[in-house]
C-alpha cells in the first residue's frame, strides 16, 4: 500500500533510497535511485530537472498530469506538490535540484526561456534523442569526476556550477526549439518582458502576499496594465499568480515545518490569525490545522 505522507529528498537519502552525488545550500545532484519506497505524495521545494534513465513514472503536479519514460526530461518548478505517484519497478533517474536564486544566477537572461516553458506554455517534458542522452551522460561523468576528485581542491563549488551552467544552457536550447517562433511586435516583447520581471519579483519575494499594486509599483507600470499583461500572456490574472504562490508557501510551511499556525500566518504575510484561517479555509477547503494533519 502506498504511503500518504509527503517525503523529502533528505529522508530518502538517509534510508539509502537515493544516491546523492553532490549537495550544497543551493544545488543537489541525485545520481540514482537505489530502490524507491512506495510513496503517494512529495513536496518539491526546489526547481527540479529529472532525466528518466529507465522505466516510467507518472504523477499529478499540482492539478496537471505528467508522465515520463526513458530518455525524457521533466522540468518541475519550485514549491510544487506532486501526488498520485506511480513508478514502474525498473524506474531510475538522474536529477538536479536547484534553488531559484542559483538558477537565475546560472541562466541570467536565458531565464526568460525557462519561465516561458514553465509558466506561459505549461510544458514540463522534453524528449531527448540518443545523441542528446549520450551527451548528458558524459556531462554526469564529468560532474562526478569534478565532485569526487575535487573534494579537497580549491574552487570545487565553482567548477560544479560551471558544469551545471553548461547543462542548463543546453537544456534551454532544447526548450527554445519547442517554443513558438519569436515573431512578435515590439509592444508584445515589452509585455513579455514585464511579465517575466513580474514572475522574477514574485518568486524572489520572501513574503508574496502583497497586492497587485505593490508588484506593479515594483515594475513601474499600472496595476491594470500588469493584470492585462498576465491575463493575455498566461491566461491568469496577476491576483491569480499571487494567490497560487501564496498558497504553495502556505502548503510548505504547514506540512514541512513545526511553526505554529500563527507563525506560519506571519511568515506568509498575514498579521491577523483569524483572517489567515479564513483564507486557508477558502482556498484549501479546510482550516490550517486540518490541512497540517491531513
C-alpha positions in Angstrom: 0.0 0.0 0.0 1.3 3.4 -0.8 2.2 5.8 1.9 0.2 9.1 2.0 2.7 11.3 3.8 4.9 13.7 1.9 8.6 12.9 1.6 11.8 14.9 1.4 15.0 14.3 -0.5 16.8 14.1 2.8 14.6 11.4 4.2 15.1 9.2 1.0 18.9 9.8 1.2 19.0 8.8 4.9 17.3 5.5 4.0 19.6 4.8 1.1 16.8 5.0 -1.4 18.5 7.7 -3.5 22.2 8.3 -4.1 23.2 12.0 -3.8 26.3 12.8 -5.7 26.7 16.4 -4.7 24.9 18.8 -2.3 25.4 22.4 -1.1 23.0 25.1 0.1 21.7 25.7 -3.5 22.3 22.6 -5.6 21.6 18.9 -5.0 22.6 16.3 -7.7 21.0 12.9 -7.5 22.9 10.2 -9.3 20.4 7.3 -9.0 17.6 5.7 -7.1 18.7 2.5 -5.5 15.2 1.5 -4.5 12.1 3.6 -4.2 9.8 3.3 -1.3 6.2 3.3 -2.5 5.0 6.9 -1.8 2.0 8.8 -2.8 3.0 12.5 -2.4 6.1 14.6 -2.3 6.6 18.3 -1.8 9.2 19.7 -4.2 10.7 22.7 -2.6 13.4 23.4 -5.2 13.4 23.5 -9.0 14.0 20.0 -10.4 15.4 18.7 -13.7 14.9 15.0 -13.8 16.1 12.6 -16.5 14.4 9.3 -16.7 17.1 6.8 -17.5 14.9 3.7 -17.2 11.3 2.6 -16.6 8.4 5.0 -16.2 6.8 7.4 -13.7 3.5 9.2 -13.7 2.0 11.7 -11.2 0.0 14.8 -10.8 1.9 18.0 -10.5 -0.4 20.3 -8.6 -3.5 19.8 -10.9 -1.7 18.7 -14.0 -1.0 15.1 -15.1 2.6 14.3 -16.0 4.0 11.1 -17.5 7.7 10.4 -18.0 9.5 7.5 -19.7 13.1 6.6 -20.7 15.1 9.4 -22.3 12.6 12.1 -21.3 13.3 15.1 -19.0 10.8 16.5 -16.5 11.2 20.2 -15.6 9.4 20.9 -12.3 9.3 24.4 -10.8 9.8 25.1 -7.1 7.1 24.7 -4.4 5.1 22.1 -6.3 3.1 19.3 -4.6 3.4 16.0 -6.6 0.7 13.5 -5.8 -0.7 10.2 -7.2 2.8 9.0 -7.9 3.1 5.7 -9.8 6.5 4.2 -10.5 7.5 1.1 -12.6 9.7 -1.4 -10.7 12.6 -0.7 -13.1 12.4 3.1 -12.7 15.7 5.0 -12.3 16.6 8.6 -12.9 19.2 11.3 -12.5 18.2 14.7 -11.2 19.3 18.2 -10.3 17.6 20.2 -7.6 18.3 23.9 -7.7 17.1 27.0 -5.8 15.6 29.7 -7.9 18.4 32.1 -7.0 21.1 29.8 -8.3 19.0 29.0 -11.4 18.7 32.7 -12.2 22.4 33.2 -11.5 23.4 30.5 -13.9 20.9 31.2 -16.7 20.8 35.0 -16.5 18.8 36.3 -19.5 18.0 32.7 -20.6 15.8 32.5 -17.5 13.1 34.0 -19.8 13.1 30.8 -21.8 12.7 28.8 -18.6 9.7 30.9 -17.5 8.1 30.8 -20.9 8.3 27.0 -20.9 7.1 26.6 -17.3 4.5 29.3 -16.8 3.3 30.5 -20.2 3.2 27.3 -22.2 3.0 24.9 -19.3 5.3 22.4 -21.0 7.2 20.3 -18.5 8.5 17.4 -20.5 11.4 17.3 -23.1 12.1 14.2 -25.2 15.8 13.6 -25.9 17.3 11.7 -28.8 20.0 9.1 -28.4 22.8 11.7 -29.1 21.4 14.1 -26.5 21.2 11.3 -23.9 24.8 10.4 -24.6 25.9 14.0 -24.2 24.1 14.3 -20.9 25.6 11.0 -19.7 29.1 12.4 -20.4 28.1 15.5 -18.5 27.2 13.5 -15.5 30.5 11.6 -15.8 32.4 14.9 -15.8 30.4 16.2 -12.9 31.0 13.0 -10.9 34.8 13.4 -11.6 34.7 17.0 -10.5 32.9 16.1 -7.3 35.0 13.1 -6.3 38.4 14.3 -7.3 37.8 17.9 -6.4 36.6 17.3 -2.8 39.7 18.7 -1.2 40.7 21.1 -4.0 40.1 24.8 -4.4 37.1 26.2 -6.4 35.2 22.9 -6.2 31.9 24.7 -5.9 32.7 27.0 -8.8 33.7 24.0 -11.0 30.4 22.2 -10.2 28.4 25.4 -11.0 30.2 25.9 -14.3 29.4 22.3 -15.4 25.8 22.8 -14.4 25.6 26.0 -16.3 26.7 24.2 -19.5 24.0 21.6 -19.0 21.3 24.2 -18.2 22.2 26.3 -21.3 22.0 23.1 -23.5 18.6 22.3 -21.9 17.4 25.9 -22.6 18.4 25.3 -26.2 16.0 22.3 -26.3 13.3 24.4 -24.7 13.8 27.2 -27.2 13.2 24.8 -30.1 9.9 23.7 -28.5 8.6 27.3 -28.1 6.7 29.1 -30.8 8.8 31.3 -33.1 9.5 34.8 -31.8 7.8 36.8 -34.5 6.5 39.3 -32.0 5.8 43.1 -32.2 7.9 45.4 -30.0 4.8 46.0 -27.9 4.3 42.3 -27.3 8.0 41.9 -26.5 7.8 44.7 -23.9 4.7 43.0 -22.4 6.6 39.7 -22.2 9.5 41.4 -20.5 7.1 42.9 -17.9 5.6 39.5 -17.3 9.0 37.9 -16.9 10.0 40.6 -14.5 6.8 40.1 -12.5 7.5 36.4 -12.1 11.0 37.1 -11.0 9.9 39.6 -8.4 7.1 37.3 -7.2 9.3 34.2 -6.9 12.1 36.0 -5.1 9.8 37.7 -2.6 10.1 36.1 0.8 6.6 37.3 1.6 4.4 37.0 -1.5 1.1 38.1 0.0 1.0 41.6 -1.5 -1.4 43.5 -3.6 -1.2 43.8 -7.4 -0.5 47.5 -6.8 2.6 46.5 -4.9 4.0 44.3 -7.7 3.0 46.9 -10.3 4.9 49.6 -8.5 8.0 47.3 -8.5 7.7 47.2 -12.3 6.9 50.9 -12.7 3.6 50.1 -14.5 -0.1 50.4 -13.5 -1.9 47.6 -11.7 -4.4 47.5 -14.6 -1.7 47.1 -17.1 0.0 44.3 -15.1 -3.2 42.4 -14.8 -3.9 42.8 -18.5 -0.4 41.5 -19.4 -0.7 38.5 -17.1 -4.1 37.6 -18.4 -3.1 37.9 -22.1 0.2 36.0 -21.8 -0.6 33.3 -19.3 -4.4 33.1 -19.1 -4.2 34.0 -15.4 -4.6 37.4 -13.7 -1.8 38.9 -11.5 -4.0 38.2 -8.5 -4.3 34.5 -9.5 -0.5 34.3 -9.8 0.0 35.9 -6.4 -2.6 33.6 -4.8 -1.1 30.4 -6.3 2.4 31.3 -5.0 1.0 32.3 -1.5 -0.9 29.0 -1.3 2.2 27.0 -2.2 4.1 28.7 0.5 1.3 28.0 3.0 1.3 24.4 2.0 5.0 24.2 2.5 5.1 25.8 6.0 2.1 23.9 7.3 3.4 20.5 6.0 7.1 20.9 6.3 7.8 23.0 9.4 7.0 22.9 13.1 6.0 26.6 13.1 2.8 27.4 14.9 -0.3 28.4 12.9 0.2 32.0 14.0 3.9 31.9 13.0 3.0 30.4 9.6 0.5 33.2 9.1 3.1 35.8 10.0 5.7 34.2 7.8 3.5 34.4 4.7 2.2 37.9 5.3 -0.9 37.6 7.5 -0.8 39.5 10.7 -4.3 38.5 11.7 -4.5 34.8 12.6 -8.3 34.7 12.1 -8.1 36.2 8.6 -5.3 33.7 7.8 -7.5 30.8 8.9 -10.4 32.1 6.7 -8.0 32.5 3.7 -6.7 28.9 4.1 -10.3 27.6 4.5 -11.4 29.4 1.4 -8.6 28.2 -0.8 -7.7 24.7 0.6 -11.1 23.7 1.8 -10.0 23.2 5.4 -8.5 25.0 8.4 -4.8 25.4 8.7 -4.6 22.7 11.4 -6.9 20.4 9.4 -4.6 20.7 6.4 -1.5 20.2 8.5 -3.0 16.9 9.9 -4.4 15.7 6.6 
